[in-house]
Amino acid sequence: MQDKSFKEIISSIQKKELSPVDLTTYYLDRIGKLNPTLNAFLTVVSDEASKQAKQAEEEICKGRYRGPLHGIPFAAKDIINTANIRTTNGSRKYNTFIPDQDAFCINKMREAGAILVGKTNTHQYAAASTTINVHYGTTKNPHDLKKISGGSSGGSAAAVAANLIPVALGSDTGGSIRTPSSLCGIVGLKPTYGAISLRGVFPNSPSIDHMGPMCESVLSTALTYRVLEGYDPLDTKSVQCKPINLDNLEKSISGFKIALCPDLYENQEIDSDVYTKYMETIKILSDLNVEVKEIRFEEVKLIQNLFYDIAGPEFTKVHKKQYDEEPETFDPDVRKRMDWSVKVGIEAYQKAMDDKVRMARLLEETLKDFDALISPATPFTAPLIEDLKAMINGVGYDYTVNIHRQFFSPYNVTGMPSIVLPTGKDKNNMPTSIQIVGKRWCENTILQIAYNIERNIVYNKTINM
């Protein structure tokens, strides 16, 4: 099974050559074997998954094939409500919380015939980027168990990277899909704001929260996104839009124009191994007859500060009562986030919300002549759990001050879609990644670019587990 591509698995299921029962059993066995070491899953629903797999097999055998995700196992970050299955939100406070309804995104996956096998570990309240969780333990990076998986969707990233599951769901407020996807060497998509309903997902900062797929390939990411997108009239943040068309996914990108803009990430220093792989990717694009051009963006300070002035008050609104009455129930780093969040005033928030609209328009105008923007993802590879030092060209930086956030948060506040995909490995055999950013509702374009890059990159993806 490990040698089969996602396309081959889909084809085998559709042709009735591969049973969803056997596929689900394979992944459940891997979870049973490896999860005690990785701590990617907090809850595994083996019996229910096996029951769903049998149902999928019966439907397919009777000619009722629902589509590419029918019979495909998946996992969900543990801030996503799942009916009759524990949803902890990464906090001891919710240790016994069992929702009575599925989140909208879970419903969409079930309707497509996908099989939920469990819930993945996350930072408490999805509030930081290590997935070192005081309540439920640390999720380890499958490429090196001494290193973090990233966060806050770290459990989903580690599960996919270790081939415990081909598809997982995550959330992203300031990089929480893309950071762990980058550090674990998988594909992670943060779509356009409003494309995937947030109903049934524990809020972080609702005006910049995003849901998205985290997968083993661009193809599986595209197919999962096509299932997840869609208007939800019960979610005020949901936007009605034209469904994505994947007809061009595998077509050439010859003639495309792609922008580079170091200004947007404040010209942050990049580790040489990450930068080398980044430049190799740009060379691939040039070889594919893509025009790559560096551009400027002068409002960088404003667009970077927006995250804090928006996320602070919105996070405070969600957690103020607990902060006032039970401050000791927060993980130490989440408590620190609350400490600065409560200090952001209403005037700063209101101004930020106005600037948010202005920056979204300005950035889209800046990119009007381009198909996409490309940048490194994280400017370093995964830090050690022990010291959380992000190594850049031999110098260790404190990972917890979020020197990687400036690569991601501009696209949360502007609502623009962005995808992270692996480009190779550094000298320590840890994944390096790039990010591709598109204009709003242009997921099809960035997926097409990512697909073309992915099939032209050759490196050893094997994990010794």
N, C-alpha and C positions, 0 to 999 in steps of 0.2 A: 504493500500500500504506500509505503514511504517513497517509492520510486515513481508513483503515478502523479501526473500533473492534475490540476483541478479540472481542466478541460477533459482529460481522460476519465476522471472519476464521474463527471457529469454524463459523459457519453455512455460509460459502462452501466450506469444506473438506468438511463433512458432506454438502453437496449436490453435491459433486464439481465445483463451479464454480471452485475454487482448488486448484491442485496443491501439495502439500507440497514438491515439488521447486522450484517457482517461489518459494514463500515462503522456503524455506531459502536459495536462491540470492540473493534480495533482501537477506536479513540478512547473508549472507557478503560480499556486495559492499559493504554499508555498513561492515562490520568492516574490510575491506581498505582502504577509503577513509579512515575516520576513526580507526581504532585507533592508527596511528602518532602521531597527535596526542594522543589521550586516554590511551593506555596503560592501557586498561581490561582487555584480554585479555593474558595471558601466553602462552597456548597456544591455537591455533585448529586444529581438526581438520576441515578442509574436505572432504577425500576421504571420511572416515568419515561425516560429516554428510550429504553428498550421497547416500551409499549407504543410510543410514537413511531419508532422505527418499523415495528410490525404493521402498524396502520399504513405507513407510507408504502411499504412493500406490497401490501394487499391492493392499495389504490393503483399503483403502477402496473401491477400484474393484470388488473382489470381494465387497463387502458385509460386510467384517469390521471395522467401525468400532468402536474401543475406547472412545471417549468424547471429552470436550471438548479434551483435550491431545493427541489423536492427530494427528501431523503438525506439532505446534507446536515450533519450535526453542527451546532454553533453554541457559543457561550455569550453571556451578557455581564457587563460590569455591574457590581453589586450596589449601584445606586439606581438601578432600573427595576421598577416594580414587576414582579412575577407572581401571578395568582397562585396562592397556596404553597409558595416557595419562599423561604426566608430571604429577606432583603435587608442587609445590615446597614447600608450607607457608610460602611467602613467604621462604624461607631458602636461601642458597647451599649450605648443608649438604645439602639435599635436591634440588639442581639436576638430578640425573640419576635421581631416584627414580621408578620406574614400578611402581605397584601391580599385583598380579595379580588383584585382585578389586575390584568396584565397592562403594562404600559402600551401605548399605541405602537411603538416600534416592535414589541414582542408579538403583538397581534399580527402585524404585517409579516413577520417572519413565519409565524405559524400558518397564516393563510397561504404562504408560498410553499408550505410543506416541509420547512426546515425543522430540525429536531433540537430542542434545547436540552443540553446536557448538564449545565450548571452555571453558577455565578462566580465571577472572578474578583480577586482581591483589588482593593483600591485604597488610596490615601483617605484618611478620615474626611468624610463629606466632600471628597474629590478636591481637596483644598490645597494640595501641594504636589511636588513632582518627584517624590522618591519611591512611593509605595512602601515606605518603612512605617508600618502601622503598629502602634503600641498595643492595640486591642487584638489584632489578628495576625501579627507577625509580618515579616519582611518577605516580599516577593523577590526572588533572585533572578539574575540575568542568565538565560540558558547558555550563553556563549562563555560565561565565566561566573561561577556561582559566588565569587567574592565581590561581584559588582551589582549595582542597582539595575532594576529593570526600567527605571524612570516612572513617571506618573503624570496624572493620577490614575490613568488607565493601565497601570503596570501589570496587573494580573492578566488582562486581556492580551497585552503584547507578549508577555512571557509564554502564555499558553499557545499562541499561534507560532511563535518562534521555535518552540520546542516540539512542534507538531503534535500537541495534545488536542488540537482542534484546528480546522482550516479557516474558520470565520469566527470573529468575536465582535461584540458591540462595545463602543466606548463613548465617552463624552469629552468635550473640549471647550474650555472657557478661556484659557490663555496658552494652550499648547498641550493639553492633557491626552489627546490622541497622538499628536505628532511627536512629542518628546519621547515617549516610550517606544513608539514605532521606530524612530530613528535609532535609539540606543539598543534596541533588540533586533534591528535589521529586518523589519517587515514593512508592509504597505499600510498606510493609514490615511484616511480621507476625512477632512473637515469640510462639509459641504457649505453651500450658501446658507446664510442665516434664514431660517424659516422653511427650509426644504424638507426637513425631517421633524415631525412633531416631537415636542418635549413633554407631552402629557404622560404622566406616570414616571418621570425622571426627577430625582431629588434635585432641587434647584441649587445652583451655586451663585451665579450672577445672571439672572434670566435674560437680560437684554443682549448678552454676548455668549450665552450657553449654546453649544451645538452638539448634536448627536452625529455619530458616523461609524462606518465599518472599519475594522482592522483585520487584515487578511494576509494570506501567504503570497498573493500575486496581484497584479493589477486587474487581471480578468475577474478573479473572485471578488475584488473590491467593487468593480463596476457592476457586476451582477447583483451583489448585495445592496449596493446603493439604489439600483433600479427598483428593488423590492421595498426598500425603506422609505423612499421619497413619497410624498403625496400630501394632499391637503387634509387637515384635521379641523373641522369647524368648531370643535370643543377646545382647541388650543389657540388662544388669541395671538400667539407669536407665529402660528403656521401661515404660510403664504401659498396661495393657489398659483400654480405655474404649469407650464407645458412639461409633460413627462420627458425624461432624458431619452435621447435616441443614441443607441450604441452602434449604429450601422457602420460608423467610420472608425471604430475603435482600433482595428487592425490595419487601417489604411496608412499610406505614407504621409509624413508631415513635411515633405519637401515644399519649400516656399513659405513655411511658417516664419513668423518673426517673434523672437523671444528677447525680453529685456533682462538686464542685470542691473541691480540698484543697491550697491553697498550702503548708500545713505540710509536706506530703510532699516538696516540693522546696525546703524551708527558706526559703520566701518569696523565692527568688532573684529579683533584678531582671531584668525582661524588656525587651528592646529595644522601643521604641515601635511600630515597624512590625510586629514579630512579635505584639505584644500587641493591636494594632488588628485584625489578621486573626483572632486568637484570639477577641476579643470579637464580631467579625462572625459567627464560627462559632456562638458561643453564641446570638446573635440568630436565626440560622437554626434552631437547635434549638427556641427559644421559638416561632418561627413554625410549627414542625411540631408544636406542642402537647406539647412535652417539658418536664417540670418540671426545672429546674436549681437546685441548692441547694448552698451552700458549707458544708463540714463541717470539723471539727478532727481532728487526729491527734497525740497528745501524745508518742508514742514515736519521733519523727522522728530524733533523734540516734542512737538505737540501730539503727534500720532502715538508716540511711545508712552506719554504720560496719561493718555486717555484710559488705558487699562486700569490704572490704580484709582483714578477718580470715579470710574464707573463701578468697577468690581468691589471697591471698598464699601460704599453705602448699600449696594444690593446684597452683598454677603452679610453685612450687619443686619439688614432687615430680616433675613432668614434665621439668624442665630442669636439675636440680641437677648432674648429671654433666657436662653441657656447660658449665655455669657454672663448675664447679671446674676443668675441664681445658682449656676453650677459650673463656674469657670474651670474647676479641676477636672471636668469630664472631657475637655479638649486635649488632643495630643499637643505636646509642647510647641511644635511649629505651627499648628493650626491656631493655638492660643495667640502666638505672635501675630498671625495674620489678622485675628480679631482686634488685637491691640492697635494696629495701625488703621484698620478698616473703620473703627468707630470714630476716628479723628477726622475723617474726611467729611467736610460740611456740605450742607444742602446746596449752597451757592456753587461750590466747585463741581458738584454732581450735575446740577442743571446746565452749567456751562459746558461740561464734558459731553452731555447728551446732545447739545446743539453742535458742538465741534465734531462729534461722531458722524453726523450727517454730512457736514461740510467736508471732512476728511475722506469719507467714502466716495463722494462725488469727485474730489480732487484727484484721488488715486486712480479712479477709473478713467478720468480724463487724461491723466498722465500715461495710462496704458492703452489709450484708444487705438493707437496704430500697431499694437502688438497683440499676439495671440495669448501670451502668458508672460509671467515673470519667473525667473529661476534664482534660487539662492542655496547655500548650504542649509541643512536642517539644524541640528545642534553643531556648534563649532568645535566640538570635542567628542570623544567616545565615552562610554559609560564609566563613571567614577566608582571607586571602591566604596562598599557599604561602610567600611570601618572609618574612613576619614572624610568621605564625600568631597574629595578634591577633584575638580575638573581639570585635567591636565591639558594645557595648551602650550606646545613647543617647550616642554620640560618644566613649565611653571605651574604649580597647583593653585587653583582658584576655588573659593568657597562656592560649591554648587548651589547651596541653599539661598544665595542672594539672587539666583535666577538670571545669570548672565546669558542664558539661552533664550529667555522669554522674548527679547526684542526681535528674534527671528520669527516669532509666531503671533504675538498679541496684536500687531497691526491688522491682521486678517480676521481676528475675532471682532474687533471694534468696527471694522468696515463691513463685516459680513461676507467677505469674499471667499470663494472656495480655495482650498489648498490641499495638496497631497504630498506625502513623504514616501520616498522609496529608497531602498538600499542601493549603494553604488559600489560596494566592495568592503574590504576590511583593512584595518590599520596594522602596524607592525606587531601588535599584541593580539591579532586575530579577532578584533572587535569591530562590529559593523560601523560603516560610515554611510551617510545618507544625504540626499538632496531634497529640496522642497520646490514644488511647482505651484504657482499661484495664478488663478484665473480671474476674469471679470465675473461678476455675479451672474448665476444661472448658466455658466459655461463649464460645468463639470465634464461634459462630453469632450471638450477641447483638452483640458488638462489630463484627463484619463487617456486620451489618444496619444498625447505627448509622452506620458509616463509609460504607456505600453511600448512605444517605439524605443524609448531608452532602455527599458527592462530587457527587451529581447536582444539588445546589442551589448549588454554587459555580461561578462563571463567571470565568475569567481566561485570559490568553493563555499557553498551555503551549508555544508554539513556541520551538524552540531553533535558532539561526542556524548550523546545521552541515550 
